[in-house]
Amino acid sequence: MEPKININNSTHFSWLSRWPQWIGYAAALWSLIYSLLGLYWLLGGSGFSLR
């Protein structure tokens, strides 16, 4: 008899296995942050490397 591994009770990878549920929010958050940085750099903020 082979031992059965129950991956449904694993909490270590549970957030990773549900990536389709949160990847859109992560992309939207990244876009918002990068847009705010772009606005900061447009208005003369320091830190943008291609000057």
All heavy atoms as TSV, in Angstrom:
chain	resi	resn	atom	element	x	y	z
A	1	MET	N	N	0.843	-1.175	0.000
A	1	MET	CA	C	0.000	0.000	0.000
A	1	MET	C	C	0.894	1.246	0.000
A	1	MET	O	O	1.783	1.395	0.826
A	1	MET	CB	C	-0.880	-0.036	1.239
A	1	MET	CG	C	-2.005	0.899	1.178
A	1	MET	SD	S	-3.146	0.491	2.519
A	1	MET	CE	C	-3.991	1.985	2.562
A	2	GLU	N	N	0.616	2.167	-0.909
A	2	GLU	CA	C	1.419	3.381	-1.024
A	2	GLU	C	C	0.866	4.470	-0.100
A	2	GLU	O	O	-0.347	4.618	0.028
A	2	GLU	CB	C	1.380	3.890	-2.462
A	2	GLU	CG	C	2.018	2.948	-3.453
A	2	GLU	CD	C	1.932	3.511	-4.860
A	2	GLU	OE1	O	1.778	4.733	-5.006
A	2	GLU	OE2	O	2.000	2.717	-5.796
A	3	PRO	N	N	1.766	5.228	0.507
A	3	PRO	CA	C	1.280	6.343	1.337
A	3	PRO	C	C	0.719	7.452	0.442
A	3	PRO	O	O	1.262	7.739	-0.621
A	3	PRO	CB	C	2.530	6.806	2.083
A	3	PRO	CG	C	3.665	6.352	1.250
A	3	PRO	CD	C	3.215	5.104	0.545
A	4	LYS	N	N	-0.362	8.026	0.873
A	4	LYS	CA	C	-0.972	9.114	0.111
A	4	LYS	C	C	-0.576	10.443	0.731
A	4	LYS	O	O	-0.593	10.615	1.934
A	4	LYS	CB	C	-2.486	8.970	0.106
A	4	LYS	CG	C	-2.949	7.767	-0.665
A	4	LYS	CD	C	-4.442	7.765	-0.779
A	4	LYS	CE	C	-4.863	6.566	-1.602
A	4	LYS	NZ	N	-6.292	6.563	-1.845
A	5	ILE	N	N	-0.214	11.368	-0.118
A	5	ILE	CA	C	0.156	12.708	0.322
A	5	ILE	C	C	-1.013	13.632	0.009
A	5	ILE	O	O	-1.444	13.745	-1.137
A	5	ILE	CB	C	1.434	13.188	-0.380
A	5	ILE	CG1	C	2.600	12.269	-0.046
A	5	ILE	CG2	C	1.739	14.622	0.012
A	5	ILE	CD1	C	3.853	12.580	-0.827
A	6	ASN	N	N	-1.507	14.262	1.013
A	6	ASN	CA	C	-2.630	15.176	0.843
A	6	ASN	C	C	-2.082	16.578	0.660
A	6	ASN	O	O	-1.670	17.231	1.607
A	6	ASN	CB	C	-3.562	15.098	2.062
A	6	ASN	CG	C	-4.832	15.875	1.826
A	6	ASN	OD1	O	-5.009	16.511	0.794
A	6	ASN	ND2	N	-5.712	15.832	2.801
A	7	ILE	N	N	-2.082	17.061	-0.589
A	7	ILE	CA	C	-1.560	18.405	-0.845
A	7	ILE	C	C	-2.604	19.481	-0.587
A	7	ILE	O	O	-2.302	20.651	-0.576
A	7	ILE	CB	C	-1.014	18.532	-2.283
A	7	ILE	CG1	C	-2.115	18.265	-3.308
A	7	ILE	CG2	C	0.158	17.608	-2.486
A	7	ILE	CD1	C	-1.715	18.581	-4.723
A	8	ASN	N	N	-3.850	19.092	-0.368
A	8	ASN	CA	C	-4.889	20.077	-0.110
A	8	ASN	C	C	-4.758	20.712	1.269
A	8	ASN	O	O	-5.211	21.829	1.483
A	8	ASN	CB	C	-6.270	19.438	-0.242
A	8	ASN	CG	C	-6.559	19.034	-1.671
A	8	ASN	OD1	O	-6.047	19.645	-2.603
A	8	ASN	ND2	N	-7.364	18.012	-1.834
A	9	ASN	N	N	-4.148	20.028	2.228
A	9	ASN	CA	C	-3.980	20.579	3.563
A	9	ASN	C	C	-2.687	21.360	3.718
A	9	ASN	O	O	-2.414	21.888	4.782
A	9	ASN	CB	C	-4.017	19.461	4.607
A	9	ASN	CG	C	-5.423	18.928	4.785
A	9	ASN	OD1	O	-6.382	19.623	4.478
A	9	ASN	ND2	N	-5.536	17.721	5.265
A	10	SER	N	N	-1.885	21.432	2.687
A	10	SER	CA	C	-0.615	22.146	2.757
A	10	SER	C	C	-0.870	23.649	2.683
A	10	SER	O	O	-1.437	24.149	1.724
A	10	SER	CB	C	0.297	21.712	1.603
A	10	SER	OG	O	1.460	22.479	1.605
A	11	THR	N	N	-0.463	24.368	3.706
A	11	THR	CA	C	-0.636	25.818	3.690
A	11	THR	C	C	0.581	26.525	3.126
A	11	THR	O	O	0.522	27.708	2.840
A	11	THR	CB	C	-0.898	26.348	5.116
A	11	THR	OG1	O	0.191	25.973	5.952
A	11	THR	CG2	C	-2.188	25.800	5.661
A	12	HIS	N	N	1.661	25.791	2.951
A	12	HIS	CA	C	2.893	26.412	2.447
A	12	HIS	C	C	2.722	26.914	1.021
A	12	HIS	O	O	3.147	28.005	0.689
A	12	HIS	CB	C	4.053	25.415	2.535
A	12	HIS	CG	C	5.355	25.985	2.122
A	12	HIS	ND1	N	5.975	26.990	2.822
A	12	HIS	CD2	C	6.159	25.702	1.073
A	12	HIS	CE1	C	7.106	27.301	2.218
A	12	HIS	NE2	N	7.238	26.530	1.162
A	13	PHE	N	N	2.096	26.143	0.169
A	13	PHE	CA	C	1.924	26.530	-1.222
A	13	PHE	C	C	0.484	26.881	-1.563
A	13	PHE	O	O	0.150	27.020	-2.718
A	13	PHE	CB	C	2.402	25.397	-2.138
A	13	PHE	CG	C	3.881	25.212	-2.115
A	13	PHE	CD1	C	4.443	24.117	-1.495
A	13	PHE	CD2	C	4.720	26.139	-2.695
A	13	PHE	CE1	C	5.809	23.938	-1.465
A	13	PHE	CE2	C	6.083	25.975	-2.668
A	13	PHE	CZ	C	6.634	24.878	-2.056
A	14	SER	N	N	-0.360	27.033	-0.571
A	14	SER	CA	C	-1.768	27.276	-0.876
A	14	SER	C	C	-1.965	28.613	-1.582
A	14	SER	O	O	-2.771	28.705	-2.495
A	14	SER	CB	C	-2.607	27.209	0.386
A	14	SER	OG	O	-2.257	28.233	1.277
A	15	TRP	N	N	-1.246	29.657	-1.199
A	15	TRP	CA	C	-1.395	30.943	-1.872
A	15	TRP	C	C	-0.836	30.877	-3.286
A	15	TRP	O	O	-1.347	31.524	-4.198
A	15	TRP	CB	C	-0.712	32.054	-1.082
A	15	TRP	CG	C	0.784	31.919	-1.039
A	15	TRP	CD1	C	1.511	31.216	-0.135
A	15	TRP	CD2	C	1.722	32.480	-1.954
A	15	TRP	NE1	N	2.836	31.302	-0.428
A	15	TRP	CE2	C	3.008	32.075	-1.542
A	15	TRP	CE3	C	1.609	33.291	-3.073
A	15	TRP	CZ2	C	4.161	32.452	-2.220
A	15	TRP	CZ3	C	2.761	33.666	-3.747
A	15	TRP	CH2	C	4.012	33.249	-3.317
A	16	LEU	N	N	0.193	30.076	-3.478
A	16	LEU	CA	C	0.788	29.956	-4.799
A	16	LEU	C	C	-0.103	29.158	-5.746
A	16	LEU	O	O	-0.205	29.482	-6.928
A	16	LEU	CB	C	2.155	29.287	-4.679
A	16	LEU	CG	C	3.026	29.245	-5.919
A	16	LEU	CD1	C	3.268	30.651	-6.445
A	16	LEU	CD2	C	4.342	28.575	-5.601
A	17	SER	N	N	-0.774	28.178	-5.227
A	17	SER	CA	C	-1.643	27.374	-6.073
A	17	SER	C	C	-2.904	28.136	-6.479
A	17	SER	O	O	-3.557	27.766	-7.447
A	17	SER	CB	C	-2.031	26.073	-5.377
A	17	SER	OG	O	-2.795	26.348	-4.228
A	18	ARG	N	N	-3.218	29.197	-5.764
A	18	ARG	CA	C	-4.384	30.018	-6.110
A	18	ARG	C	C	-3.986	31.275	-6.875
A	18	ARG	O	O	-4.694	32.279	-6.854
A	18	ARG	CB	C	-5.133	30.399	-4.830
A	18	ARG	CG	C	-5.799	29.235	-4.151
A	18	ARG	CD	C	-6.732	29.672	-3.035
A	18	ARG	NE	N	-6.156	30.677	-2.154
A	18	ARG	CZ	C	-5.568	30.423	-0.993
A	18	ARG	NH1	N	-5.494	29.196	-0.563
A	18	ARG	NH2	N	-5.072	31.390	-0.252
A	19	TRP	N	N	-2.862	31.230	-7.606
A	19	TRP	CA	C	-2.379	32.427	-8.290
A	19	TRP	C	C	-3.371	33.031	-9.279
A	19	TRP	O	O	-3.397	34.253	-9.434
A	19	TRP	CB	C	-1.032	32.174	-8.957
A	19	TRP	CG	C	-1.098	31.275	-10.161
A	19	TRP	CD1	C	-0.939	29.931	-10.181
A	19	TRP	CD2	C	-1.346	31.676	-11.501
A	19	TRP	NE1	N	-1.084	29.462	-11.455
A	19	TRP	CE2	C	-1.339	30.515	-12.299
A	19	TRP	CE3	C	-1.597	32.908	-12.121
A	19	TRP	CZ2	C	-1.555	30.539	-13.666
A	19	TRP	CZ3	C	-1.811	32.929	-13.492
A	19	TRP	CH2	C	-1.780	31.758	-14.241
A	20	PRO	N	N	-4.227	32.266	-9.944
A	20	PRO	CA	C	-5.175	32.916	-10.852
A	20	PRO	C	C	-6.147	33.860	-10.146
A	20	PRO	O	O	-6.696	34.762	-10.765
A	20	PRO	CB	C	-5.929	31.746	-11.496
A	20	PRO	CG	C	-5.005	30.596	-11.394
A	20	PRO	CD	C	-4.301	30.802	-10.081
A	21	GLN	N	N	-6.343	33.662	-8.861
A	21	GLN	CA	C	-7.275	34.510	-8.120
A	21	GLN	C	C	-6.660	35.852	-7.746
A	21	GLN	O	O	-7.378	36.838	-7.602
A	21	GLN	CB	C	-7.740	33.795	-6.858
A	21	GLN	CG	C	-8.529	32.545	-7.140
A	21	GLN	CD	C	-8.857	31.783	-5.867
A	21	GLN	OE1	O	-8.400	32.124	-4.782
A	21	GLN	NE2	N	-9.633	30.726	-6.006
A	22	TRP	N	N	-5.331	35.918	-7.576
A	22	TRP	CA	C	-4.738	37.160	-7.100
A	22	TRP	C	C	-3.776	37.817	-8.080
A	22	TRP	O	O	-3.343	38.951	-7.846
A	22	TRP	CB	C	-4.018	36.950	-5.764
A	22	TRP	CG	C	-2.975	35.873	-5.755
A	22	TRP	CD1	C	-3.120	34.602	-5.307
A	22	TRP	CD2	C	-1.611	35.982	-6.193
A	22	TRP	NE1	N	-1.949	33.905	-5.442
A	22	TRP	CE2	C	-0.999	34.732	-5.979
A	22	TRP	CE3	C	-0.851	37.014	-6.733
A	22	TRP	CZ2	C	0.325	34.488	-6.309
A	22	TRP	CZ3	C	0.477	36.771	-7.060
A	22	TRP	CH2	C	1.048	35.526	-6.851
A	23	ILE	N	N	-3.451	37.179	-9.190
A	23	ILE	CA	C	-2.439	37.732	-10.087
A	23	ILE	C	C	-2.893	39.038	-10.749
A	23	ILE	O	O	-2.097	39.936	-10.980
A	23	ILE	CB	C	-1.998	36.686	-11.137
A	23	ILE	CG1	C	-0.678	37.086	-11.783
A	23	ILE	CG2	C	-3.075	36.467	-12.179
A	23	ILE	CD1	C	0.479	37.043	-10.877
A	24	GLY	N	N	-4.181	39.158	-11.006
A	24	GLY	CA	C	-4.700	40.403	-11.580
A	24	GLY	C	C	-4.555	41.576	-10.631
A	24	GLY	O	O	-4.185	42.688	-11.041
A	25	TYR	N	N	-4.811	41.332	-9.350
A	25	TYR	CA	C	-4.641	42.383	-8.344
A	25	TYR	C	C	-3.175	42.761	-8.192
A	25	TYR	O	O	-2.842	43.934	-8.021
A	25	TYR	CB	C	-5.202	41.933	-6.995
A	25	TYR	CG	C	-6.684	41.711	-7.017
A	25	TYR	CD1	C	-7.214	40.434	-6.917
A	25	TYR	CD2	C	-7.574	42.779	-7.139
A	25	TYR	CE1	C	-8.578	40.218	-6.937
A	25	TYR	CE2	C	-8.943	42.578	-7.159
A	25	TYR	CZ	C	-9.435	41.296	-7.056
A	25	TYR	OH	O	-10.785	41.101	-7.084
A	26	ALA	N	N	-2.294	41.780	-8.249
A	26	ALA	CA	C	-0.859	42.057	-8.140
A	26	ALA	C	C	-0.381	42.880	-9.330
A	26	ALA	O	O	0.401	43.823	-9.165
A	26	ALA	CB	C	-0.079	40.748	-8.040
A	27	ALA	N	N	-0.851	42.564	-10.525
A	27	ALA	CA	C	-0.472	43.320	-11.717
A	27	ALA	C	C	-1.004	44.750	-11.652
A	27	ALA	O	O	-0.304	45.701	-12.017
A	27	ALA	CB	C	-0.986	42.615	-12.965
A	28	ALA	N	N	-2.233	44.907	-11.188
A	28	ALA	CA	C	-2.811	46.248	-11.061
A	28	ALA	C	C	-2.059	47.078	-10.032
A	28	ALA	O	O	-1.795	48.266	-10.252
A	28	ALA	CB	C	-4.285	46.147	-10.689
A	29	LEU	N	N	-1.691	46.460	-8.918
A	29	LEU	CA	C	-0.926	47.167	-7.895
A	29	LEU	C	C	0.436	47.591	-8.425
A	29	LEU	O	O	0.871	48.726	-8.213
A	29	LEU	CB	C	-0.774	46.296	-6.648
A	29	LEU	CG	C	0.004	46.906	-5.493
A	29	LEU	CD1	C	-0.706	48.149	-4.962
A	29	LEU	CD2	C	0.210	45.883	-4.399
A	30	TRP	N	N	1.110	46.687	-9.134
A	30	TRP	CA	C	2.418	47.030	-9.716
A	30	TRP	C	C	2.275	48.171	-10.721
A	30	TRP	O	O	3.087	49.098	-10.739
A	30	TRP	CB	C	3.044	45.808	-10.385
A	30	TRP	CG	C	4.257	46.179	-11.166
A	30	TRP	CD1	C	4.390	46.210	-12.511
A	30	TRP	CD2	C	5.514	46.629	-10.639
A	30	TRP	NE1	N	5.641	46.627	-12.859
A	30	TRP	CE2	C	6.355	46.901	-11.723
A	30	TRP	CE3	C	5.991	46.822	-9.352
A	30	TRP	CZ2	C	7.656	47.352	-11.565
A	30	TRP	CZ3	C	7.292	47.278	-9.194
A	30	TRP	CH2	C	8.102	47.530	-10.281
A	31	SER	N	N	1.239	48.144	-11.537
A	31	SER	CA	C	1.028	49.205	-12.516
A	31	SER	C	C	0.772	50.547	-11.841
A	31	SER	O	O	1.275	51.585	-12.281
A	31	SER	CB	C	-0.147	48.858	-13.423
A	31	SER	OG	O	0.141	47.720	-14.184
A	32	LEU	N	N	0.010	50.537	-10.767
A	32	LEU	CA	C	-0.255	51.765	-10.034
A	32	LEU	C	C	1.020	52.327	-9.420
A	32	LEU	O	O	1.297	53.526	-9.528
A	32	LEU	CB	C	-1.299	51.511	-8.946
A	32	LEU	CG	C	-1.617	52.700	-8.044
A	32	LEU	CD1	C	-2.269	53.821	-8.839
A	32	LEU	CD2	C	-2.500	52.270	-6.892
A	33	ILE	N	N	1.808	51.474	-8.802
A	33	ILE	CA	C	3.068	51.923	-8.192
A	33	ILE	C	C	4.008	52.482	-9.248
A	33	ILE	O	O	4.613	53.552	-9.070
A	33	ILE	CB	C	3.727	50.771	-7.404
A	33	ILE	CG1	C	2.908	50.449	-6.159
A	33	ILE	CG2	C	5.162	51.101	-7.026
A	33	ILE	CD1	C	3.331	49.188	-5.446
A	34	TYR	N	N	4.134	51.783	-10.376
A	34	TYR	CA	C	5.052	52.250	-11.417
A	34	TYR	C	C	4.545	53.531	-12.070
A	34	TYR	O	O	5.326	54.395	-12.452
A	34	TYR	CB	C	5.259	51.150	-12.458
A	34	TYR	CG	C	6.551	51.308	-13.204
A	34	TYR	CD1	C	7.759	51.030	-12.591
A	34	TYR	CD2	C	6.559	51.747	-14.525
A	34	TYR	CE1	C	8.947	51.179	-13.267
A	34	TYR	CE2	C	7.745	51.901	-15.204
A	34	TYR	CZ	C	8.933	51.618	-14.576
A	34	TYR	OH	O	10.115	51.777	-15.251
A	35	SER	N	N	3.239	53.695	-12.177
A	35	SER	CA	C	2.678	54.938	-12.705
A	35	SER	C	C	2.962	56.110	-11.780
A	35	SER	O	O	3.291	57.206	-12.232
A	35	SER	CB	C	1.169	54.799	-12.898
A	35	SER	OG	O	0.885	53.828	-13.853
A	36	LEU	N	N	2.835	55.878	-10.483
A	36	LEU	CA	C	3.146	56.941	-9.529
A	36	LEU	C	C	4.624	57.300	-9.573
A	36	LEU	O	O	4.985	58.477	-9.481
A	36	LEU	CB	C	2.732	56.524	-8.117
A	36	LEU	CG	C	1.228	56.420	-7.878
A	36	LEU	CD1	C	0.938	55.846	-6.500
A	36	LEU	CD2	C	0.560	57.770	-8.058
A	37	LEU	N	N	5.483	56.297	-9.725
A	37	LEU	CA	C	6.912	56.582	-9.872
A	37	LEU	C	C	7.190	57.363	-11.159
A	37	LEU	O	O	8.003	58.280	-11.174
A	37	LEU	CB	C	7.720	55.285	-9.872
A	37	LEU	CG	C	8.045	54.697	-8.526
A	37	LEU	CD1	C	8.680	53.317	-8.696
A	37	LEU	CD2	C	8.968	55.605	-7.746
A	38	GLY	N	N	6.518	56.997	-12.231
A	38	GLY	CA	C	6.679	57.720	-13.493
A	38	GLY	C	C	6.250	59.167	-13.375
A	38	GLY	O	O	6.910	60.067	-13.909
A	39	LEU	N	N	5.172	59.416	-12.679
A	39	LEU	CA	C	4.727	60.788	-12.445
A	39	LEU	C	C	5.735	61.550	-11.601
A	39	LEU	O	O	6.054	62.713	-11.878
A	39	LEU	CB	C	3.356	60.775	-11.765
A	39	LEU	CG	C	2.685	62.115	-11.542
A	39	LEU	CD1	C	2.458	62.837	-12.864
A	39	LEU	CD2	C	1.376	61.924	-10.808
A	40	TYR	N	N	6.271	60.906	-10.586
A	40	TYR	CA	C	7.302	61.512	-9.740
A	40	TYR	C	C	8.528	61.877	-10.570
A	40	TYR	O	O	9.063	62.972	-10.456
A	40	TYR	CB	C	7.659	60.543	-8.618
A	40	TYR	CG	C	8.839	60.947	-7.779
A	40	TYR	CD1	C	8.745	61.990	-6.865
A	40	TYR	CD2	C	10.058	60.274	-7.892
A	40	TYR	CE1	C	9.833	62.357	-6.090
A	40	TYR	CE2	C	11.143	60.639	-7.118
A	40	TYR	CZ	C	11.019	61.675	-6.226
A	40	TYR	OH	O	12.097	62.042	-5.459
A	41	TRP	N	N	8.960	60.960	-11.434
A	41	TRP	CA	C	10.130	61.231	-12.269
A	41	TRP	C	C	9.829	62.303	-13.307
A	41	TRP	O	O	10.692	63.110	-13.633
A	41	TRP	CB	C	10.594	59.954	-12.960
A	41	TRP	CG	C	11.201	58.960	-12.027
A	41	TRP	CD1	C	11.976	59.216	-10.939
A	41	TRP	CD2	C	11.080	57.544	-12.091
A	41	TRP	NE1	N	12.341	58.058	-10.325
A	41	TRP	CE2	C	11.813	57.005	-11.015
A	41	TRP	CE3	C	10.428	56.670	-12.951
A	41	TRP	CZ2	C	11.907	55.644	-10.793
A	41	TRP	CZ3	C	10.524	55.310	-12.725
A	41	TRP	CH2	C	11.258	54.809	-11.656
A	42	LEU	N	N	8.610	62.339	-13.833
A	42	LEU	CA	C	8.224	63.353	-14.810
A	42	LEU	C	C	8.279	64.744	-14.202
A	42	LEU	O	O	8.662	65.712	-14.861
A	42	LEU	CB	C	6.817	63.061	-15.336
A	42	LEU	CG	C	6.266	64.051	-16.366
A	42	LEU	CD1	C	7.046	63.937	-17.653
A	42	LEU	CD2	C	4.794	63.788	-16.594
A	43	LEU	N	N	7.920	64.833	-12.944
A	43	LEU	CA	C	7.895	66.135	-12.265
A	43	LEU	C	C	9.251	66.518	-11.683
A	43	LEU	O	O	9.348	67.458	-10.918
A	43	LEU	CB	C	6.831	66.128	-11.170
A	43	LEU	CG	C	5.397	65.949	-11.680
A	43	LEU	CD1	C	4.428	65.820	-10.519
A	43	LEU	CD2	C	5.016	67.096	-12.596
A	44	GLY	N	N	10.311	65.787	-12.041
A	44	GLY	CA	C	11.658	66.179	-11.642
A	44	GLY	C	C	12.220	65.397	-10.471
A	44	GLY	O	O	13.266	65.782	-9.928
A	45	GLY	N	N	11.573	64.362	-10.054
A	45	GLY	CA	C	12.077	63.569	-8.942
A	45	GLY	C	C	13.382	62.877	-9.310
A	45	GLY	O	O	13.632	62.524	-10.451
A	46	SER	N	N	14.218	62.678	-8.335
A	46	SER	CA	C	15.501	62.033	-8.582
A	46	SER	C	C	15.343	60.521	-8.516
A	46	SER	O	O	14.389	60.009	-7.969
A	46	SER	CB	C	16.534	62.481	-7.554
A	46	SER	OG	O	16.126	62.087	-6.273
A	47	GLY	N	N	16.294	59.837	-9.107
A	47	GLY	CA	C	16.311	58.399	-9.005
A	47	GLY	C	C	16.126	57.678	-10.317
A	47	GLY	O	O	16.421	56.496	-10.411
A	48	PHE	N	N	15.627	58.346	-11.349
A	48	PHE	CA	C	15.475	57.677	-12.633
A	48	PHE	C	C	16.833	57.615	-13.308
A	48	PHE	O	O	17.518	58.619	-13.453
A	48	PHE	CB	C	14.467	58.410	-13.513
A	48	PHE	CG	C	14.087	57.647	-14.741
A	48	PHE	CD1	C	13.366	56.476	-14.646
A	48	PHE	CD2	C	14.449	58.110	-15.999
A	48	PHE	CE1	C	13.004	55.777	-15.765
A	48	PHE	CE2	C	14.092	57.412	-17.130
A	48	PHE	CZ	C	13.382	56.242	-17.015
A	49	SER	N	N	17.239	56.458	-13.718
A	49	SER	CA	C	18.632	56.248	-14.139
A	49	SER	C	C	18.947	56.728	-15.539
A	49	SER	O	O	20.119	56.856	-15.883
A	49	SER	CB	C	18.966	54.768	-14.010
A	49	SER	OG	O	18.126	54.035	-14.864
A	50	LEU	N	N	17.986	56.993	-16.381
A	50	LEU	CA	C	18.283	57.377	-17.770
A	50	LEU	C	C	18.166	58.881	-17.970
A	50	LEU	O	O	17.326	59.381	-18.691
A	50	LEU	CB	C	17.333	56.643	-18.732
A	50	LEU	CG	C	17.427	55.127	-18.715
A	50	LEU	CD1	C	16.365	54.524	-19.612
A	50	LEU	CD2	C	18.808	54.671	-19.141
A	51	ARG	N	N	19.041	59.606	-17.351
A	51	ARG	CA	C	19.043	61.066	-17.518
A	51	ARG	C	C	20.282	61.528	-18.185
A	51	ARG	O	O	21.336	61.161	-17.988
A	51	ARG	CB	C	18.928	61.732	-16.159
A	51	ARG	CG	C	17.528	62.131	-15.940
A	51	ARG	CD	C	17.435	63.073	-14.786
A	51	ARG	NE	N	16.036	63.396	-14.737
A	51	ARG	CZ	C	15.577	64.532	-14.363
A	51	ARG	NH1	N	16.372	65.483	-13.987
A	51	ARG	NH2	N	14.310	64.766	-14.352
